Amino acid sequence: MSDDLDLSERHPIHESFRRLLARFPLKMYRSLYRNPILEKSVLYIWGPGWQGKNQKASFDQDCLKWQTYFLFSEVEFDVKNANEPLMSPSGNLPFLISTTGEVFSEEQLEEYIKIHLPETPESTDQQIADAEAFIALADTKLRTALLFYLWCEPANYEKTTRSRYGGHYAKPLNHILMWQAKRTVVQDLLTRKAILDADEIYEEAAEALNAISVALGDSVFFFGSSVPKFIDAVIFSYIYTILSIPTSTAKELNELVQKHKNLMEFSRKIYSNYYERLE
């Protein structure tokens, strides 16, 4: 896997938690009770969203991607707004606990979901290759722009990012964790670019959005599929996350997405068909 994809596999706040809590080793004791039997699998995510407690979709792009892919499948599951990565054995959100008590980290979720997906028409080798290419494009150019937009735009960071990722922690822990998380983001971005130039980052995001918009065209799902697939969950997670961030502060990335009416309609339909029906 190329270095460009490493950015999509890490979340800055997870690294901050690990570094801080590694200084306070804990002694583990045997549990005094048994875990309750689950009627449905439970997906633990960051939430609720920017719009408050009634928002059904996670505000975090990684979590939203998997939450959406689960909704595409026939898996019956509940969602738990955890907001605590260290609940997961891997130290990352999202993660899943199945009805059998098995725990699945993010790296294992795709294979778990594929087992439960309804039978769909087989993709051609070309479609598979194209999907992988566009996922890689999104996970590099769009993810870089999204991280910069949330963590390096001062107005967005102060008004939005800090409260969502760290607002539930008591002072001064919230300030410590968010300072560490922001520093991790900047370090990650600087491994990709010697200088974090906003114009260059947004220009590359604009080019990626143009290519993704052309690939979608007038289709309901990518590459003319009759059913949504993993690429649809990935692209939706970026488009919806960007459009959901309040625009009372920095607006550049939001405005880039709004230039593509088909991507906005794509996002709207998926949310309407899969999220609005949730209780």
DRENDOTOR-689685 format. One record per residue: z, y, x of N, C-alpha, C in turn. Coordinates in steps of 0.1 Angstrom, whole numbers, padded with zeros to 4 digits, always signed. Layout:
<rs>
ZYXZYXZYX/...
</rs>
This chain:
<rs>
+0000-0012+0009+0000+0000+0000+0000+0012+0009/-0008+0023+0005-0009+0034+0014+0004+0043+0013/+0005+0052+0023+0017+0061+0023+0017+0070+0011/+0005+0073+0006+0004+0083-0005+0011+0078-0018/+0012+0064-0019+0018+0059-0031+0034+0058-0030/+0039+0060-0017+0053+0059-0016+0061+0069-0024/+0055+0081-0026+0061+0092-0034+0064+0087-0048/+0055+0079-0054+0057+0075-0068+0067+0064-0069/+0072+0058-0058+0082+0047-0059+0096+0052-0057/+0098+0065-0054+0111+0070-0052+0114+0081-0061/+0127+0083-0065+0131+0094-0073+0141+0102-0064/+0140+0114-0063+0148+0122-0054+0163+0121-0057/+0167+0121-0070+0181+0121-0073+0187+0107-0070/+0179+0096-0070+0184+0083-0067+0189+0083-0052/+0181+0089-0044+0184+0089-0029+0197+0097-0027/+0199+0108-0035+0211+0116-0033+0223+0109-0037/+0222+0101-0048+0234+0093-0053+0237+0083-0042/+0227+0076-0037+0230+0066-0027+0237+0072-0014/+0232+0083-0009+0238+0088+0003+0252+0093+0000/+0255+0099-0011+0268+0104-0014+0278+0093-0016/+0275+0083-0025+0284+0073-0028+0286+0062-0017/+0276+0062-0008+0278+0053+0003+0290+0056+0012/+0294+0069+0011+0306+0073+0019+0319+0068+0012/+0318+0063+0000+0330+0059-0007+0329+0044-0011/+0331+0035-0001+0329+0021-0004+0339+0016-0015/+0335+0008-0024+0343+0003-0035+0346-0012-0034/+0357-0016-0038+0361-0030-0038+0357-0036-0052/+0350-0047-0052+0345-0052-0065+0355-0063-0069/+0359-0062-0082+0368-0072-0088+0361-0080-0099/+0365-0092-0101+0359-0101-0111+0361-0094-0125/+0351-0095-0133+0352-0089-0146+0362-0096-0155/+0369-0088-0162+0380-0094-0171+0375-0097-0185/+0362-0094-0187+0356-0097-0201+0342-0101-0199/+0336-0107-0209+0322-0111-0209+0314-0100-0215/+0302-0099-0210+0293-0089-0216+0289-0093-0230/+0288-0084-0239+0284-0087-0253+0270-0093-0254/+0268-0102-0263+0255-0108-0266+0246-0097-0272/+0234-0095-0266+0225-0085-0271+0215-0091-0281/+0213-0084-0292+0203-0089-0302+0189-0085-0298/+0188-0074-0290+0175-0069-0284+0177-0066-0270/+0167-0067-0262+0167-0062-0248+0170-0047-0249/+0176-0042-0238+0179-0027-0238+0173-0021-0225/+0166-0010-0227+0160-0003-0216+0168+0009-0214/+0173+0011-0201+0181+0022-0197+0173+0033-0191/+0173+0045-0196+0164+0056-0191+0172+0069-0190/+0165+0079-0184+0169+0092-0185+0166+0098-0199/+0176+0105-0205+0173+0111-0218+0186+0118-0223/+0185+0125-0234+0173+0128-0241+0164+0138-0234/+0154+0143-0241+0144+0151-0235+0147+0166-0235/+0138+0174-0231+0140+0189-0230+0143+0194-0244/+0139+0188-0255+0140+0193-0268+0154+0190-0275/+0162+0183-0267+0176+0180-0273+0178+0166-0277/+0189+0164-0284+0193+0150-0287+0183+0143-0296/+0175+0150-0304+0166+0143-0313+0153+0139-0307/+0151+0142-0294+0138+0138-0288+0139+0123-0284/+0129+0116-0288+0129+0101-0286+0123+0097-0273/+0115+0105-0267+0108+0101-0254+0116+0106-0242/+0117+0098-0232+0125+0103-0220+0118+0115-0214/+0127+0124-0208+0121+0135-0201+0116+0132-0187/+0120+0120-0182+0116+0116-0168+0103+0108-0169/+0094+0112-0160+0080+0106-0161+0081+0091-0158/+0088+0087-0148+0089+0072-0145+0095+0065-0157/+0105+0070-0163+0111+0063-0175+0102+0063-0187/+0095+0074-0189+0086+0075-0200+0075+0066-0199/+0070+0064-0187+0059+0054-0184+0063+0040-0189/+0074+0035-0186+0079+0022-0190+0083+0022-0204/+0089+0032-0209+0093+0033-0223+0080+0031-0232/+0070+0038-0228+0057+0038-0235+0051+0024-0234/+0051+0018-0222+0044+0005-0220+0052-0005-0229/+0065-0004-0230+0072-0013-0238+0068-0012-0253/+0066+0001-0257+0062+0003-0271+0048-0003-0274/+0039-0003-0263+0026-0010-0265+0028-0025-0267/+0038-0031-0262+0040-0045-0262+0046-0049-0275/+0049-0062-0276+0055-0067-0288+0070-0070-0286/+0075-0065-0275+0089-0067-0271+0098-0059-0281/+0108-0065-0287+0118-0057-0294+0128-0053-0285/+0131-0040-0284+0140-0034-0275+0147-0022-0280/+0159-0019-0275+0166-0007-0278+0165+0002-0265/+0167+0015-0267+0168+0024-0256+0182+0030-0255/+0187+0030-0242+0199+0036-0239+0197+0048-0230/+0201+0060-0234+0200+0071-0225+0212+0071-0215/+0209+0065-0204+0220+0062-0194+0223+0074-0185/+0213+0081-0180+0214+0092-0171+0223+0089-0159/+0224+0077-0155+0232+0073-0143+0224+0062-0136/+0217+0065-0126+0209+0055-0118+0218+0044-0113/+0230+0047-0109+0238+0036-0103+0243+0026-0112/+0240+0027-0125+0243+0016-0135+0234+0005-0131/+0222+0007-0125+0212-0003-0122+0216-0010-0109/+0214-0023-0108+0216-0029-0095+0208-0024-0084/+0196-0019-0087+0187-0013-0077+0190+0001-0074/+0198+0008-0083+0201+0022-0081+0190+0031-0086/+0182+0025-0095+0171+0033-0101+0170+0032-0116/+0166+0042-0122+0162+0042-0137+0147+0042-0137/+0141+0035-0146+0147+0026-0157+0150+0012-0152/+0158+0005-0160+0160-0009-0158+0163-0015-0171/+0161-0028-0172+0161-0035-0185+0172-0047-0184/+0180-0048-0195+0188-0060-0196+0183-0068-0208/+0179-0080-0206+0173-0088-0217+0184-0095-0225/+0180-0101-0236+0189-0108-0245+0196-0120-0238/+0190-0124-0227+0197-0136-0220+0206-0131-0209/+0207-0117-0208+0216-0111-0198+0209-0109-0184/+0196-0112-0183+0189-0110-0171+0187-0095-0169/+0187-0090-0157+0185-0076-0154+0172-0075-0146/+0163-0066-0151+0150-0064-0145+0149-0049-0140/+0147-0048-0127+0145-0034-0122+0130-0030-0124/+0128-0017-0121+0114-0011-0124+0103-0020-0118/+0105-0025-0106+0095-0033-0099+0092-0046-0107/+0100-0050-0115+0098-0063-0123+0094-0061-0137/+0094-0048-0142+0091-0046-0156+0077-0049-0160/+0067-0046-0152+0053-0048-0156+0051-0063-0159/+0055-0072-0150+0053-0086-0152+0061-0091-0164/+0073-0085-0166+0081-0089-0178+0073-0085-0191/+0068-0073-0191+0061-0069-0203+0048-0077-0205/+0041-0080-0195+0028-0087-0196+0030-0100-0204/+0041-0106-0202+0044-0119-0209+0045-0117-0224/+0049-0105-0228+0051-0103-0242+0040-0095-0249/+0030-0091-0241+0019-0083-0247+0010-0092-0256/+0005-0087-0267-0004-0095-0275-0017-0098-0267/-0024-0108-0270-0036-0111-0264-0046-0100-0266/-0052-0096-0255-0062-0085-0256-0075-0090-0249/-0086-0083-0252-0098-0086-0244-0097-0085-0229/-0102-0094-0222-0101-0094-0207-0108-0081-0202/-0102-0075-0192-0109-0064-0186-0118-0069-0175/-0129-0062-0173-0138-0066-0162-0132-0062-0149/-0138-0068-0138-0133-0064-0125-0135-0049-0122/-0146-0044-0127-0148-0030-0125-0138-0021-0133/-0135-0025-0145-0125-0018-0153-0111-0019-0146/-0108-0030-0140-0095-0032-0133-0095-0023-0121/-0106-0023-0114-0106-0014-0102-0106+0001-0105/-0113+0005-0116-0112+0019-0120-0098+0023-0125/-0092+0014-0132-0078+0017-0137-0069+0019-0125/-0070+0010-0115-0061+0011-0103-0064+0024-0096/-0076+0028-0095-0080+0040-0088-0074+0053-0095/-0075+0053-0108-0070+0065-0116-0055+0065-0116/-0049+0053-0116-0034+0053-0116-0030+0058-0102/-0037+0054-0091-0033+0059-0078-0035+0074-0077/-0046+0079-0084-0049+0094-0084-0037+0101-0091/-0033+0096-0102-0022+0103-0109-0009+0102-0102/-0006+0090-0095+0006+0088-0088+0007+0096-0075/-0004+0102-0071-0004+0110-0059-0005+0125-0063/-0017+0129-0068-0019+0143-0070-0011+0149-0082/-0010+0142-0093-0003+0147-0104+0012+0146-0101/+0017+0135-0095+0031+0134-0092+0036+0144-0082/+0027+0147-0072+0031+0157-0062+0032+0171-0070/+0023+0174-0078+0023+0187-0085+0035+0187-0095/+0038+0176-0101+0049+0176-0111+0062+0178-0104/+0064+0171-0092+0077+0173-0085+0078+0187-0080/+0067+0193-0075+0067+0207-0070+0070+0216-0082/+0064+0214-0093+0066+0222-0105+0081+0222-0110/+0087+0210-0109+0101+0209-0114+0111+0213-0104/+0109+0210-0092+0120+0211-0082+0118+0223-0072/+0105+0228-0071+0103+0238-0061+0099+0252-0067/+0096+0252-0080+0094+0264-0087+0108+0269-0091/+0113+0280-0085+0127+0284-0087+0130+0286-0102/+0121+0292-0110+0124+0294-0124+0126+0281-0131/+0117+0271-0129+0118+0258-0135+0131+0251-0131/+0133+0251-0118+0145+0244-0113+0158+0249-0119/+0159+0262-0119+0172+0268-0124+0174+0267-0139/+0163+0268-0146+0164+0268-0161+0163+0254-0167/+0156+0245-0160+0153+0232-0166+0158+0220-0159/+0153+0219-0146+0155+0206-0139+0170+0204-0136/+0177+0214-0131+0191+0212-0127+0200+0208-0139/+0197+0214-0151+0205+0211-0162+0203+0196-0167/+0190+0192-0167+0187+0179-0172+0191+0167-0163/+0189+0169-0150+0193+0158-0141+0207+0159-0136/+0213+0170-0137+0227+0172-0131+0237+0178-0140/+0233+0182-0152+0241+0190-0161+0253+0182-0167/+0252+0168-0167+0263+0160-0173+0273+0157-0162/+0272+0161-0150+0282+0159-0140+0292+0171-0139/+0304+0168-0136+0314+0178-0135+0312+0186-0122/+0316+0199-0122+0316+0207-0110+0327+0202-0101/+0325+0203-0088+0313+0207-0081+0303+0196-0078/+0305+0184-0083+0297+0173-0080+0282+0176-0084/+0280+0183-0096+0267+0185-0100+0259+0194-0090/+0266+0204-0084+0259+0212-0075+0256+0204-0062/+0265+0195-0058+0262+0187-0046+0251+0178-0048/+0251+0171-0059+0240+0161-0061+0227+0168-0063/+0226+0179-0070+0213+0185-0072+0208+0192-0059/+0217+0197-0051+0213+0202-0038+0207+0191-0030/+0213+0180-0030+0208+0168-0022+0195+0163-0028/+0194+0163-0041+0182+0158-0047+0170+0168-0044/+0172+0181-0045+0161+0190-0042+0157+0189-0028/+0167+0187-0019+0163+0186-0004+0155+0173-0002/+0158+0163-0010+0150+0150-0008+0136+0152-0013/+0134+0159-0024+0121+0162-0029+0113+0170-0019/+0118+0180-0013+0111+0189-0004+0107+0180+0009/+0117+0172+0013+0114+0163+0025+0102+0154+0021/+0102+0148+0009+0091+0139+0005+0078+0146+0005/+0078+0158-0001+0066+0166-0002+0060+0170+0012/+0069+0173+0021+0065+0177+0034+0060+0165+0043/+0062+0153+0039+0056+0142+0045+0041+0141+0041/+0038+0147+0030+0024+0147+0026+0016+0159+0029/+0023+0170+0030+0017+0183+0034+0025+0191+0044/+0019+0196+0054+0026+0204+0064+0032+0216+0058/+0025+0222+0049+0029+0235+0042+0028+0232+0027/+0039+0236+0020+0039+0234+0005+0033+0247-0001/+0020+0246-0002+0012+0258-0008+0010+0255-0023/+0016+0263-0031+0015+0261-0046+0000+0261-0050/-0008+0270-0045-0022+0271-0050-0029+0258-0046/-0027+0253-0034-0034+0241-0030-0029+0229-0038/-0016+0228-0041-0011+0217-0049-0016+0217-0063/-0016+0228-0069-0021+0229-0083-0037+0228-0083/-0044+0232-0073-0058+0230-0072-0061+0215-0072/-0054+0207-0064-0056+0193-0063-0052+0186-0076/-0042+0191-0083-0038+0186-0096-0049+0189-0106/-0055+0201-0105-0066+0204-0114-0078+0195-0113/-0081+0192-0100-0093+0183-0097-0090+0169-0103/-0077+0164-0101-0073+0151-0107-0074+0151-0122/-0069+0162-0128-0070+0163-0143-0085+0163-0148/-0093+0169-0141-0107+0170-0144-0113+0155-0144/-0110+0148-0133-0115+0134-0132-0110+0125-0143/-0097+0127-0146-0091+0118-0156-0096+0122-0170/-0099+0134-0172-0104+0139-0185-0118+0133-0187/-0126+0133-0176-0140+0128-0177-0139+0112-0180/-0130+0106-0173-0129+0091-0175-0125+0087-0189/-0116+0095-0195-0112+0093-0209-0123+0096-0219/-0130+0107-0216-0141+0111-0225-0136+0112-0240/-0144+0107-0249-0141+0107-0263-0134+0095-0268/-0130+0086-0259-0124+0073-0263-0109+0076-0267/-0104+0067-0275-0090+0067-0279-0082+0063-0267/-0086+0052-0260-0079+0047-0248-0089+0047-0237/-0083+0045-0225-0092+0046-0213-0102+0034-0212/-0114+0038-0208-0125+0028-0206-0129+0021-0219/-0127+0028-0230-0132+0023-0243-0124+0011-0248/-0112+0008-0243-0104-0003-0247-0100-0001-0262/-0099-0012-0269-0095-0011-0283-0079-0011-0284/-0072-0014-0274-0058-0014-0274-0053-0006-0261/-0041+0000-0262-0036+0007-0250-0032-0003-0239/-0034+0001-0226-0030-0007-0215-0021+0001-0206/-0019-0004-0194-0009+0002-0185-0014+0016-0181/-0027+0017-0178-0032+0030-0174-0030+0041-0185/-0030+0037-0197-0028+0047-0208-0013+0051-0208/-0004+0042-0205+0010+0045-0204+0013+0055-0192/+0006+0052-0181+0008+0060-0169+0003+0075-0172/-0009+0076-0177-0015+0089-0179-0007+0097-0190/-0004+0090-0200+0004+0096-0211+0017+0102-0205/+0024+0094-0196+0037+0098-0191+0036+0111-0184/+0025+0113-0176+0023+0126-0169+0019+0137-0179/+0010+0135-0188+0005+0146-0196+0016+0150-0206/+0023+0141-0212+0034+0144-0221+0045+0151-0214/+0049+0146-0202+0060+0152-0195+0057+0167-0191/+0045+0169-0187+0041+0183-0183+0041+0192-0195/+0035+0187-0206+0034+0195-0218+0048+0198-0225/+0058+0189-0222+0071+0190-0228+0080+0199-0221/+0077+0202-0208+0086+0211-0201+0085+0225-0207/+0096+0232-0209+0096+0245-0215+0088+0255-0207/+0080+0263-0213+0071+0272-0207+0076+0286-0206/+0089+0288-0208+0094+0301-0208+0096+0306-0193/+0094+0297-0184+0094+0300-0170+0081+0298-0163/+0079+0290-0153+0066+0288-0146+0057+0280-0156/+0044+0284-0156+0035+0278-0166+0023+0271-0160/+0021+0272-0147+0008+0269-0141+0004+0255-0144/+0012+0245-0143+0008+0231-0145+0005+0228-0160/+0013+0234-0168+0011+0233-0182-0003+0238-0186/-0006+0250-0181-0019+0256-0184-0031+0248-0179/-0029+0241-0168-0040+0232-0163-0042+0221-0172/-0032+0215-0178-0034+0204-0188-0040+0209-0200/-0036+0221-0205-0042+0226-0218-0057+0229-0217/-0062+0229-0205-0077+0231-0204-0085+0219-0209/-0078+0208-0210-0084+0195-0214-0080+0190-0228/-0088+0194-0238-0084+0191-0251-0083+0176-0254/-0091+0168-0247-0091+0154-0250-0078+0148-0244/-0073+0153-0233-0060+0148-0228-0049+0152-0237/-0049+0164-0242-0039+0168-0251-0039+0160-0264/-0051+0157-0269-0052+0149-0281-0048+0134-0278/-0051+0129-0267-0047+0116-0262-0032+0115-0263/-0025+0125-0257-0010+0125-0256-0005+0126-0271/-0010+0135-0279-0005+0137-0292-0006+0124-0300/-0017+0117-0299-0019+0105-0307-0010+0094-0303/-0008+0092-0290+0002+0082-0286+0016+0085-0290/+0020+0097-0289+0033+0101-0294+0034+0099-0309/+0024+0103-0316+0025+0101-0331+0025+0087-0335/+0017+0078-0328+0016+0064-0332+0028+0056-0328/+0034+0060-0317+0044+0051-0311+0058+0056-0310/+0059+0070-0311+0073+0075-0310+0078+0081-0324/+0069+0087-0331+0073+0093-0344+0078+0083-0354/+0074+0071-0353+0078+0060-0362+0092+0055-0358/+0097+0058-0347+0110+0053-0343+0121+0060-0351/+0131+0052-0354+0142+0057-0362+0151+0066-0353/
</rs>
